[in-house]
């Protein structure tokens, strides 16, 4: 029988020292500041056993938030630079394109399906979609899925 996992949101200033040091060590490893667990625990003053005890149970708050992935489909005029304009717009709004698929253009129009990580989007998804449709060459954009 699998035990139900429970999660808590705790202010960092009340964490026990060993957990705070484990978090620091994980950050160093993820950023590439250090190459090995040994280097990380040595730098923060933590034992390897304490690191391994806590490392799989500690996550940054943003990593625990559900990902905001939206799949958008739209028709696009098949002219040089139009897809590039769309991609620039997504990046400018804080979106991150995860996947993109474009059909072979028929009668000068290509169908595009794009999955976008919206976690850091600067506008609402509605505003994002409305502005996307205003980009020259974009026709009939719509959200077809959220994850």
trRosetta pair geometry for C-beta under 8 A, 3 or more apart (Angstrom, degrees):
i j d omega theta_ij theta_ji phi_ij phi_ji
7 64 6.6 153 -165 -159 154 144
9 61 7.0 54 -129 -115 98 112
10 14 6.4 -112 175 73 100 103
10 15 6.3 111 121 -76 125 86
11 14 5.3 66 76 13 94 102
11 15 7.9 -143 99 -29 51 81
12 15 5.6 -34 -157 -3 46 120
12 20 6.8 99 -172 -111 87 102
12 23 7.9 -102 -132 64 109 169
15 19 4.7 -115 177 84 112 117
15 20 4.7 136 97 -57 123 91
15 23 7.7 20 137 -6 167 135
16 19 5.0 85 63 9 83 104
16 20 7.1 -156 92 -5 40 90
17 20 5.7 -59 -146 40 33 111
17 21 6.1 30 157 -18 68 108
18 21 5.8 -53 -144 39 30 110
18 22 6.4 37 152 -25 62 103
18 46 6.4 120 -140 -133 69 107
18 50 4.7 -101 -161 -175 120 135
18 54 6.8 153 133 -20 95 149
19 22 5.5 -48 -148 31 34 115
19 23 6.6 38 151 -21 63 100
19 54 5.6 -158 -111 -154 70 156
19 58 6.4 163 -163 -89 90 138
20 23 5.7 -51 -155 31 33 114
20 24 6.7 33 148 -17 64 104
21 24 5.5 -50 -149 36 37 113
21 25 6.3 40 152 -21 67 104
21 41 7.8 70 150 -135 112 66
21 44 4.4 147 -159 145 92 124
21 45 6.5 -97 -133 72 141 72
21 46 4.1 161 132 -65 133 126
21 50 7.6 34 81 115 119 130
21 51 7.9 -86 115 -84 94 83
22 25 5.7 -53 -147 37 31 112
22 26 6.4 33 153 -20 65 105
22 46 6.5 163 -67 -161 60 164
22 50 6.8 -127 -68 134 108 89
22 51 5.5 161 -117 -123 88 58
22 54 4.3 -66 -105 89 174 128
22 55 5.9 -140 -171 -77 114 63
22 58 5.7 122 111 22 120 158
23 26 5.8 -55 -150 35 30 111
23 27 6.5 33 151 -21 63 105
23 58 5.7 -114 -80 155 82 141
23 60 7.9 112 -151 -76 106 73
24 27 5.7 -54 -152 33 32 113
24 28 6.5 33 152 -20 65 104
24 40 8.0 168 114 -177 73 95
24 44 4.7 143 93 -109 125 140
25 28 5.7 -53 -151 33 33 113
25 29 6.5 30 152 -17 65 106
25 37 7.3 51 169 -149 122 66
25 40 3.9 100 -156 152 87 114
25 41 5.5 22 -118 -76 143 58
25 43 7.6 147 -105 62 78 97
25 44 5.1 -107 -63 15 88 145
25 46 6.1 -90 -44 44 138 141
25 51 5.7 -65 92 -122 161 119
25 55 7.9 -73 90 -97 116 104
26 29 5.7 -56 -149 38 33 110
26 30 6.1 28 156 -17 67 110
26 40 7.7 90 -50 179 25 151
26 55 6.3 152 -79 -137 114 88
26 58 6.8 -169 -9 92 155 114
27 30 5.9 -59 -143 40 28 108
27 31 6.0 18 162 -12 66 113
27 33 7.8 18 122 19 73 131
28 31 6.2 -62 -141 42 24 104
28 33 4.4 -86 -153 66 74 117
28 34 4.6 27 150 15 113 107
28 39 7.7 -139 135 111 132 94
28 40 4.7 163 80 -122 128 99
28 43 6.6 145 -119 69 170 143
28 44 7.5 -154 -8 -39 142 114
29 32 7.9 35 175 -67 28 27
29 33 7.8 -63 -47 47 20 81
29 34 6.2 -46 -82 71 56 92
29 37 6.9 7 -88 -87 135 59
29 40 5.3 -31 -52 -70 94 150
32 35 7.6 19 -158 -85 59 61
34 39 3.8 -173 -168 109 121 121
34 40 4.7 175 76 -67 149 74
34 43 6.4 -145 -66 -4 145 142
35 39 6.0 67 47 19 64 149
36 39 4.7 103 58 3 80 99
36 40 7.0 -145 98 -4 46 87
37 40 5.6 -57 -148 38 35 113
37 41 6.1 25 160 -13 71 107
37 48 6.4 82 134 -130 115 96
37 51 6.3 154 -171 121 110 152
37 52 8.0 44 -174 -62 150 88
38 41 6.4 -61 -143 40 24 100
38 42 6.1 25 159 -20 62 113
38 48 7.0 -18 -96 -85 62 119
39 42 5.9 -62 -148 37 25 113
39 43 6.3 24 157 -20 64 110
40 43 6.0 -60 -151 34 27 109
40 44 6.6 0 162 2 65 110
40 51 7.4 112 98 -126 111 150
41 44 6.2 -66 -142 49 32 95
41 45 7.8 -113 170 56 58 7
41 46 4.5 -100 -150 75 85 87
41 47 6.7 -10 178 144 134 7
41 48 5.5 -168 35 -79 172 59
41 50 7.9 138 -138 63 123 93
41 51 5.1 -92 -86 -41 122 142
42 45 7.7 27 -178 -71 26 36
46 50 5.4 -116 -179 77 96 123
46 51 5.6 106 124 -57 124 94
47 50 4.6 93 61 5 88 101
47 51 7.0 -150 96 -6 48 85
48 51 5.5 -54 -151 35 36 115
48 52 6.3 28 156 -13 70 107
49 52 6.0 -56 -145 42 30 105
49 53 6.2 39 152 -29 64 107
50 53 5.4 -52 -147 30 32 118
50 54 6.5 2 165 3 66 110
51 54 6.7 -81 -153 47 23 89
51 55 5.6 34 164 -49 68 112
52 55 6.0 -35 -120 11 28 118
54 57 5.8 -88 -161 51 53 101
54 58 5.5 30 157 -19 94 120
55 58 6.6 -71 -140 35 24 101
59 63 4.5 -118 176 82 107 123
59 64 5.2 121 103 -53 129 97
60 63 4.7 93 61 0 82 105
60 64 7.5 -160 92 -6 46 86
61 64 5.9 -65 -159 35 36 108
61 65 7.0 44 148 -33 68 97
62 65 5.6 -39 -152 14 42 117
62 119 7.7 93 -170 176 105 133
65 119 7.4 121 100 -136 126 114
67 117 6.5 -63 -172 -134 105 95
67 119 6.3 -65 -148 -62 61 118
67 147 6.6 0 89 110 100 89
68 117 6.7 95 76 -170 69 57
68 118 4.2 -85 122 70 111 89
68 119 4.8 152 35 -73 103 59
68 121 7.4 -99 107 2 139 114
68 146 7.6 -31 -160 -163 63 97
69 98 6.6 -19 -134 6 114 152
69 115 5.8 6 -178 -177 107 100
69 116 7.0 160 -153 79 59 39
69 117 5.7 -32 -96 -99 76 57
69 118 6.9 165 -99 10 20 86
69 146 7.0 144 83 -162 57 48
69 147 4.1 -15 64 58 108 102
70 115 7.3 166 84 -151 37 54
70 116 5.4 -20 62 60 86 91
70 118 5.2 39 -1 -26 112 131
70 125 6.2 159 -84 -133 159 125
70 143 5.7 -54 -172 -136 111 110
70 145 7.1 159 -158 90 46 56
70 146 5.4 -14 -105 -105 71 74
70 147 7.8 -163 -71 21 31 71
71 113 6.6 3 -176 -175 100 93
71 114 7.1 166 -152 85 56 40
71 115 4.9 -26 -97 -96 79 75
71 116 7.8 159 -91 15 30 70
71 143 7.1 108 76 -162 54 63
71 144 5.1 -60 102 67 102 87
71 145 4.0 20 37 53 118 100
71 146 7.6 -137 17 -65 75 33
71 147 7.7 58 -21 -11 97 103
72 113 7.4 167 85 -152 45 48
72 114 5.2 -17 61 63 91 91
72 115 8.0 164 18 -89 69 27
72 116 6.5 7 4 3 113 117
72 129 7.1 -168 -122 -107 125 94
72 132 7.2 -43 -179 147 153 172
72 141 6.1 4 180 -172 111 100
72 142 7.0 167 -152 87 69 30
72 143 5.7 -42 -99 -99 72 56
72 144 7.0 143 -117 11 20 83
73 111 6.8 -1 -171 -177 102 94
73 112 6.8 164 -152 87 55 52
73 113 4.9 -17 -99 -100 86 74
73 114 7.7 160 -87 18 38 67
73 141 7.3 173 91 -147 42 54
73 142 6.0 -14 60 61 83 79
73 144 5.2 35 -3 -19 109 131
74 86 7.9 -176 68 -125 141 145
74 111 7.7 173 92 -152 31 56
74 112 5.5 -15 63 60 75 98
74 114 7.9 -19 19 12 97 109
74 132 7.0 -133 -65 143 158 120
74 133 7.6 -155 -128 -93 132 72
74 138 5.5 -10 161 -160 141 94
74 139 6.7 147 178 69 87 48
74 140 6.2 163 -143 90 68 57
74 141 3.7 -15 -94 -99 120 77
74 142 7.2 149 -79 14 71 56
75 109 5.2 3 -178 -179 109 117
75 110 7.2 154 -158 78 59 38
75 111 5.7 -36 -101 -99 68 63
75 112 7.5 153 -107 16 18 81
75 138 7.6 125 78 -167 54 47
75 139 4.1 -35 78 73 104 104
75 140 5.3 35 19 53 106 102
76 82 5.6 155 179 126 108 127
76 83 6.3 71 159 -77 160 77
76 86 7.1 -67 -108 -34 135 145
76 102 7.6 -50 44 -132 131 114
76 109 6.9 146 71 -158 37 66
76 110 5.2 -27 64 64 93 88
76 111 7.7 151 17 -103 80 16
76 112 5.3 31 -6 -10 124 124
76 137 5.6 34 -163 145 74 97
76 138 5.9 -22 -104 -104 77 55
76 139 7.0 -170 -78 22 27 82
77 82 5.7 -172 71 -98 83 170
77 108 6.3 -11 -153 154 72 93
77 109 6.3 -44 -103 -102 41 69
77 136 7.9 -48 33 149 132 70
77 137 3.9 -108 37 -145 106 84
77 138 8.0 -87 5 -46 83 24
77 139 7.2 97 -40 -18 77 109
78 82 7.6 -135 -123 38 16 139
78 105 3.7 30 -75 -119 150 159
78 108 5.1 -146 38 -164 104 47
78 109 6.3 -135 -17 -78 95 15
78 110 5.2 101 -79 -21 97 100
79 82 5.2 86 65 -27 80 121
79 108 8.0 23 -48 -166 80 95
79 137 6.1 -125 41 -111 109 131
81 84 5.0 -60 -154 43 52 121
81 85 6.3 61 149 -30 78 96
82 85 5.6 -46 -154 25 35 113
82 86 7.0 34 150 -16 63 100
82 135 7.8 126 -162 139 78 108
82 136 7.1 -110 -121 104 95 78
82 137 3.7 -100 -138 124 129 166
82 138 7.6 172 179 -52 107 67
83 86 5.6 -51 -156 33 39 114
83 87 6.4 36 149 -17 69 106
83 102 7.0 -38 -105 -80 142 152
83 112 7.1 164 -115 -96 102 149
84 87 5.7 -55 -145 39 33 110
84 88 6.2 36 154 -21 66 106
85 88 5.7 -54 -147 36 29 112
85 89 6.4 33 153 -22 63 105
85 135 5.4 159 130 -172 118 123
85 136 7.0 -16 118 56 171 82
85 137 7.0 113 51 43 138 126
86 89 5.7 -55 -152 34 30 113
86 90 6.5 32 151 -20 65 103
86 112 7.6 92 99 110 171 165
86 114 7.8 -169 143 -33 128 163
86 132 7.0 51 -137 -151 90 93
86 135 6.0 143 -85 107 69 164
86 138 6.5 120 -87 -77 112 120
87 90 5.7 -48 -148 32 34 113
87 91 6.5 30 154 -14 64 106
87 97 6.4 -39 -131 -30 89 149
88 91 5.8 -58 -149 41 31 109
88 92 6.1 33 154 -22 67 110
89 92 5.7 -56 -143 37 29 112
89 93 6.4 19 159 -13 64 110
89 131 7.1 -172 -172 126 128 106
89 132 6.5 145 121 -106 145 69
89 135 5.9 -93 -40 -78 156 138
90 93 6.2 -68 -154 40 26 104
90 95 4.2 -80 -176 76 81 122
90 96 7.7 165 147 -62 107 10
90 97 5.7 69 118 -53 154 96
90 114 7.7 -111 -82 150 154 147
90 116 5.9 -127 -151 -123 126 133
91 94 7.9 66 -178 -56 31 12
91 95 6.8 -89 -73 65 27 72
91 96 7.7 63 -105 -96 66 48
91 97 7.8 -50 -60 -10 82 98
93 121 5.8 5 143 -147 98 77
93 122 5.3 -136 -166 35 60 98
93 123 5.9 -59 -154 19 113 104
93 128 6.0 120 165 -118 160 99
93 131 7.8 148 -78 80 140 142
94 120 4.2 -123 170 119 112 85
94 121 4.9 166 81 -112 108 26
94 122 4.6 127 -2 -26 128 85
95 116 4.6 -5 -177 -178 123 122
95 117 6.7 150 -165 71 64 55
95 118 5.8 -18 -113 -101 92 59
95 120 7.6 -175 -80 70 28 77
95 121 5.6 27 -69 -92 79 91
95 128 7.2 100 -51 -146 133 138
96 116 6.7 140 67 -163 41 68
96 117 4.2 -14 61 52 101 109
96 119 7.9 -16 19 35 114 93
96 120 7.4 56 -20 39 104 109
97 100 5.8 -1 -180 -45 125 111
97 114 6.1 -56 -135 -168 101 110
97 115 7.4 105 -163 78 57 55
97 116 5.7 -37 -99 -103 51 77
97 117 8.0 -115 -42 15 7 79
98 115 4.4 -55 65 102 108 102
98 116 6.6 180 6 -101 88 20
98 117 5.6 99 -47 -31 111 91
99 114 7.1 179 91 -149 56 46
99 115 4.5 32 44 34 91 111
100 112 6.8 -16 -167 -168 92 99
100 113 7.3 161 -154 86 45 53
100 114 4.7 1 -109 -109 81 85
100 115 7.7 -136 -65 27 48 65
101 112 7.1 156 83 -155 50 52
101 113 4.7 -5 58 57 100 97
101 114 7.7 -166 26 -72 61 49
102 110 5.1 21 -176 159 102 130
102 111 7.2 162 -152 83 54 45
102 112 4.8 -14 -102 -102 82 81
102 113 7.9 -170 -75 24 41 62
103 106 7.6 -31 124 -8 118 96
103 110 5.5 179 66 -161 73 76
103 111 4.5 30 16 49 123 89
103 112 7.7 -126 12 -67 74 42
104 110 7.1 -115 143 -117 12 97
105 108 6.2 0 169 -144 121 12
105 109 6.1 155 -151 72 87 20
105 110 4.1 -61 -84 -64 80 88
106 109 6.6 -33 68 62 62 75
106 110 7.9 120 13 -90 59 49
109 139 7.1 -37 -139 36 123 139
113 144 7.6 -46 -134 37 101 140
117 120 7.7 32 123 18 95 85
118 121 4.4 -13 -168 -27 78 128
118 125 6.3 12 -159 -89 160 98
118 128 7.4 -107 -128 -20 119 173
121 124 7.8 100 120 -113 126 9
121 125 7.2 62 108 -75 168 63
121 128 6.2 -43 -163 -70 135 139
123 127 4.0 -105 163 91 120 128
123 128 5.3 156 86 -59 109 77
123 131 7.3 53 86 5 165 138
124 127 4.6 94 54 9 80 101
124 128 6.8 -137 96 -8 42 88
125 128 5.3 -50 -145 35 34 119
125 129 6.3 33 157 -18 66 104
125 143 6.8 39 163 -76 122 149
126 129 6.0 -56 -148 37 28 107
126 130 6.3 29 154 -18 64 108
127 130 5.7 -55 -144 38 31 112
127 131 6.2 25 160 -13 66 109
128 131 6.2 -64 -150 40 24 104
128 132 6.3 30 151 -27 62 108
129 132 5.4 -50 -146 30 32 118
129 133 6.7 31 157 -19 63 102
129 141 5.9 -168 -161 113 83 116
129 142 7.4 50 -157 -119 131 30
129 143 6.2 -74 -88 -38 142 99
130 133 6.1 -59 -159 32 30 109
130 134 7.1 27 146 -20 61 107
131 134 5.5 -55 -156 30 41 116
131 135 7.5 58 147 -37 64 87
132 135 6.0 -37 -167 2 41 114
132 138 6.0 -128 153 161 72 166
132 141 5.0 -86 109 89 118 175
133 138 5.6 -139 -129 112 35 118
133 139 7.9 52 -145 -138 82 16
133 140 7.6 62 -124 -67 110 10
133 141 4.8 -139 -75 26 86 113
134 138 7.6 12 48 59 21 121
135 138 4.5 61 69 -1 93 126
138 141 5.8 -2 168 -44 116 116
143 146 6.9 20 171 -54 123 91
